[in-house]
Amino acid sequence: MAPVFSLLSTFTLFTALATSVVANPSAGANHVRRQDPSTEELVPFLDYEAIKQAADAALTEDLERRGLVEPGTAAKKRSLLPTCPRVSVRKEWRKLTKAEKRAYIKATKCLQSKPDYGISPISDKMYDAFVYIHENNWFGFHATASFPVWHRWFVWLREVTLREQCGYSGPTPYWNYTMDYKDLFASPFFTEPETGFGTHGTVPYEAMTGATGYKVDNGAFANLFVNLPEPHYLTRNFTLWKDSDPNQQYGKAFGNWVSPQQVQTTLAAQTFWDFEKVLDGIGAPMSLGVHNTVHFNNNGDWYGPGWLANTKYFPFASTAPNDPAFFPHHAYVDAVFWKWQQAPGHQYDYGGSTNISDPTQNDAKITDLLPFSGFGPDIPVALTLRTEAFPLCYTYSF
């Protein structure tokens, strides 16, 4: 069998994967679902009104930069907003103390016992709410201009939830996998016995029509049970490429796609859309980019339970947040985006295609709304472009 990526470019693959998961109707039979969560203030610890006011101020700043409103108009609106109580600093996983790692792991597990306030029709657990939000908004916010900004807000929402629902007070971690590019599987992020996220396990996990990978039976999240799109154990498959790529053509390339040099290539992009295309490997048959490589590397829940798609090569990607490693991974993707924004002229640069099937379509705007299935108000792209400002209030340590 020919290696799957010799047949498809990354962009074509994403188009093929852009299929909505059909949820198990019985899973949420006893869970009350609001008719239109986007119009309700469902989550009690989010200040919906302040977020809307901050969005208005961010849009006004854009108008001011373009000379369409009087200078100082945005500053007046900003002066009415809450200020950041502090600007938190996100740190690489290895820089957290053992106590901070334990606290983060405990808070992550805690989400499985907290209410989701009606966000998901499938489960009433907050852990699953984030999987549902990602699944529900997958198609429009991957391999498009909105990918970096949508995921920035998504990771921030989870950070706030860990703090508000589960009392986590430590730094939000990111996993800088460029440090492990020569052997991602051997990273202490996975392999530390007590605080690692676990490897691919030893027990093949099969369900319905095919193998999805191995139940994660070691590390901090051993035997974690998740519920979307069907109840199952958390799975990964670090060995897929041994079967599908016997010559290791792509397996060897994986490390290069997340190497420090590849990050520098990504950061060298001159426009936002060029940055996103390199980040995601859009239109590049022999590159998955700094983002997608890790998904393809880990498989299992990183590309959804393969048995629902009836093939191990094209399982659903939309439920990837089942894996708790998803969030430190995406925090690093955001860190790369943050670093790119620090170059002159990049902070508010935004554009490109909103169409996953046509990367040449140039229609993305800073006023475009990003939906989160009722987890806070829908927000404009403009609100995501400066992390040190309210309400995001964070920066990075490298």
N, C-alpha and C positions, 0 to 999 in steps of 0.2 A: 504493500500500500504506500502510495506517495505521501510524503509529509503534508499535512493539511495546509500549511502556510505557503507551500509552493503553488497552491491553487488559488489562493485568495490574498488580496492585500488586506491590511488591517482595516481600512475603511470599509471595504466590501464586507468583511467579517462582521464589523459592528452593525452594518445594515441588516445582515442576516440574523443577528442576535436581537434586533429590535422588535421583539414580540412580547406582548403583555402576558404575564403569568395568570392563569386561571386558578383562582383560589378555591380551596376546599370549602364549599358552602356550609358544611357542618361545623367547621372549626370555630366560627364566630356566631353560632346560633343563639347563644345566650348573651351576646354583646350588643348593647344599644348603639346604633349608628345614627348620627345626625344627618339630616337631609343635605345640608350644604355647609360643611365645616369651615369653608373659607370665609364665611360671613359671620362666624361666631367666635367669641373669645374663649376658646376651650381650655387653654393651658394657664392655670392661675398664677404661676410664677413668672410669666412673661408680661411686660408692660406694653400691651398692644398699641395704646395711644402714643406712648413715647417713641416707639419704633416707627409709627406712621409719621410723626412729626420730624424725626430724624431723616426719614426718607424724603420728606418735602424739602428739608434743608439741603440734602445732598443733591437733589434735582435743581434747586435754586443755585447752588454752587456751580453746577454745570452751565446753567444759563448765564451766570455771571462771567465764567471763564470765556464764554462765547460773545460777551458784550451785549447780551439781550436784556439784562436788567441792570439797575443802578448798582455801582460798586458799594459794597457794605450790606446789601440786602440779605445775602446768605448769612453773614456774621450776626445780624440781628436775630435771625431765626435760630442759629446755633446757640445764641446766648440764652434762649428760653429752654434749652434741652438740659437734661441731667448731664453731669460730667462723669467721666470714668472715675470711680472710687480709687482705682489703681489700674495701671496698664500691666496685665499679667504677661509673663515671659514663658513661652513654650520652649521646652528643652528636648534634646535627643534622649531617647529611652535610656541609654547607657549612663547618662548624667544624672538620672534620678537616683536617690538613695534607695536602699532596699526597702525601707519603711514606706517611702513614697510609691514605689512599685506595688507593694502589697496593698496600700490604700487605694490605688487606682484600680487594681484587679478586683478588690472587694466592692468598690463602687460600681464597676461594670456589671458584676453579678447581681448587685442590688437592684438594677433596673428590671430584672426578671420578676421582681416582687412588687413593683410600683405600678400604679394605674396609668393608663394612657389617655384618660379624659375623653374617650370616644374618638380618637384619631383614626384608629384602624377598625375596619369591619370584620377583621379576621381573628384578632386576639385583643385582650384587654390589658396586656402587659406593655410597659413602656419600652422594654428591650425590643419587642416586636414592632412597636410603632415606627422606629427608625428604619427598620427593614421595609415596612410598608410604604413609608414616605419615599424611599429610594426607588422601590418597585413602581410605585404609582406615577413617578415623574421621570422614569428612566429614559424613555424614548427622546424627549426633547432636550435633554441636558447631558448628553454624552456625544463625543465627537462633533460637537458644535461649539460656537463661541461661548455659550453660557456654561460650559463644563467647569472651568476653574472657579467662576464666581458662585455658581449654584452650590458646589461642594464646599466652598469656603464657608458659606452660611450654614450649611448642613452640619459640618463638623463643629461649628460654633454652637449651634442649638444643642447638640449632644453634650458639649462641654458645660453649658449652662445647666442642663438637666442633671448631669453628674453632681454638680455642686448643690443645686436646689433640692433635688429629691433624695440624694444619697450622701450628702455632706462631704463630698470630696473637696479638699482645700489645697491639694498639691498642684504642680505644674501640669499642663496638658502636654503629653509626650508625642513626639514624632519619631518615626523609625527611619533614620538615614541609611537606607540600604545600599547607598553607594560605598559605604564602609565595608560592605560584605559582598561586593560585586563578583569577586573571584569564586565565591561559593555561598550563594544566598541561603541554601538549606542548612549550612553550618552556623548561621548567625546565632549569637546568644539570645537574640530577640525571640527565637524559637526554642533554643535548646537548654537554656537555664532551667534546672530541674524544678525550682520553686516558683520563680517569677517569669519564666519564659512562656510564650504563648502556645507551646506545644509543637510537635512535628506533625507528620502525616499519620502517625500511629502505626499500629501493627495489624489491625483487624480490618480486612476488606469489608466495606459496607455496601451491600447491594439492596436495592429495593425496586420493585415493579419490573422494569424492562432492561435494566443495565447497571453497570458499575459506576458509581459516582466518585469513588475514592476510598479513603480509609478513615474510619472513625478516629477522631483525635482523642487518644486515651492516655496522654501524658501532658505534663506541664500544668500551668495554672488553670487552664480551661478544659481539663480532661473530662470526657463524658458530658460535655455541655449539650443540652437539648434545646433545639430551636423549633419554631413553629411555622415559618413561611418558606415556600408556598404550601408545604405539607409538614407535619411534625416529623423530625428526624434528628439524628445526632450530627453535631458539627463535623464536617469532613474536609479533608485536604487530600491532594494527590500529588506528591512530589515526584512520583515515578512515571507519570503519563508519558513523558518524552522518551523514556526507554522503550516504550511500546510503539509509539507513533513516529518516532524519529530515530531509527536505529543507527544512523550515521552521525547523529548528534549535530547536524547542521544548525538547527535552531537552538538546541540546548546550549551549545557553546556561545551562540550569539546573545543569549539572554543576559549574561554578565556584562557584555559590552553595551547593551542597551540601557543599563542602569549604572554605568561606570561614571566616575567623576568627570571624565572627558565628555560623555554624553550630556551630563548636566550643563557643562560649560557651553556646549553646542546649543542647548536649549536656551540658555541665558543670553546667547549672542543674537537671538532673533531681534529684528529691528522694529517689528510691529506686533501688536497683541495677537492678531490672527496667525502670523507666522510662528509666534511662541506656542500657541495652542496646537498648531499642526505638528510641530516638532515634539511637543510634550506627549501627544497622543499617537504619534506615528500615522497621522492622517495622510492617505495617499502614498504611503511608503511601503512597498511590498516586503522589504527586508528590514523593517524597524517597527517595533511596537511602542517605542517611546518610553520615557521615564515612568509614566503612569501605568500603561497597560501591561507592561512586561511582568510586573509583580502579580497581576491577576492570572495571567497565563502560566506563570511559574508555579503558583500555589494550587490552582485548579480547585476541585471539590466545591465548597460553598462559594469560593471566589468567582466561580462561574455557575453557581446555583446547582441544586441537585440534578445531575445529568439525566437521571431516570425520568424526569418529567419531560425532557426534550427527546427522549428515546435515542440518544447518542451521546457518547462521552465527549465528542468534539464540539457540539453545539448546544450545550446546556444554557439555561438562562443566566444572564449576568446580573439581572436586576436585584436579586436578593443577596448580593455579596455582603451587605452589612450584618448578615448572620454571624460572620466571623469577626470576633472582637479585634483582630489584627487589622481589619479594614480601616479603622479610625486613625491609628498611628501612621499607617501607610498614607492615607489621604491628608493627614496633617503635614507630612513631608512634601507631598505634591503641592500643598498650599504654601509651604515654606519656600519652595522653588519659585512659585508665582510671586510671593512677597519679595524675594530677592530680585527677581526680574523687574518688579515695579520700582525698585530703588534707583534704577538708571534714569538719567535725565530724560524727561518727556514721556516716561512710561506709566506714571502713577495713575493717570486717568485715561490712558489709551485703551480703547475698546472698539471692537468691530469684528467683521467676519460673517460667517454663515450660520443661520439658525436651522438649516436643513441638513439632516444627517446624510441625505442621499446626494447632496450637491455642495461640495466644499467651495465652489466658485461663487455661490450666491452671497452677495455682500449686503446683508440687510439687518445685521445685529446693531442694536442701538442701546445707549446707556439708560434709556427710559424703559427698556423691556422689563416686564414683570417676571419675577421668579416665584413660582408657587411651592408651598410646602404642606399641602393637604390639611390646612387648618392649624398647623403647629406655628402659631404666630401669623401675622398678616402676610399676604403676598408683598414682596418688596421689589423696588427697582434695582437694576444692576448698580446704579450709582451709589447705593448705600453700602455696597460690599468693597469698594475700591480703596478704602483707607482703614486699615485694621486698628490703628491707634486711636481712632475717634469713637465716640459713642455711637452705637451700642456695643461694637465688637471689643474694643478695649484690650487688645493684645498685640504683642510683637514676638520676635524670635531671637533666641540665642543660638549661635553656631559654634 
